[in-house]
Amino acid sequence: MRDIEVNINDSGQRIDRFLKKYLNNASTSMIQKFLRTKKIKVNRKKVDSSYILALNDVINIFIYEDFFQMAGQFSSGGAFVAVLFTV
């Protein structure tokens, strides 16, 4: 679980746009699903994707830490990334 406090630079922004920047490898539909299934909340309450962030809001992200580590591994900066799975 991660908690992010909204600062003055991020206030006044829609939560889905903020999360797109924060979770740069997550697709828009994945962010929508996280909001819809209450894996991402604001001030411990479910919010819609059109919610406007206010100063000192706390975004609660209930996603496994493996997701953040995996997202960091696949950040390629536009280069092709090959992923191999072995059984």
Phi, psi and omega in degrees: 000140176232144175241130180239125176268131183282127178263183185294330180290330183262351180289149182085006182253149176292145184294324181293324178289322176297315181293329177297324176287318184288316178256070192299337180263358178276137179286163179298320180293327177292319177297318177300318180294318178300320178291318182293324182266012176065028173276344173232125180229165174239124183054040179065020179234147178292138178229160176275163182292344180268008180297134178267123181290140177248160179301135179071012169295149177246119178269120180259119181248114181257064180237144180302144179298335178300327179298318181291321178293318179294321179295324178291327179292326185269002177287107189248354181065033177093356179275158178289134179240124178262131179241125180248134177244130177245149182250000000 
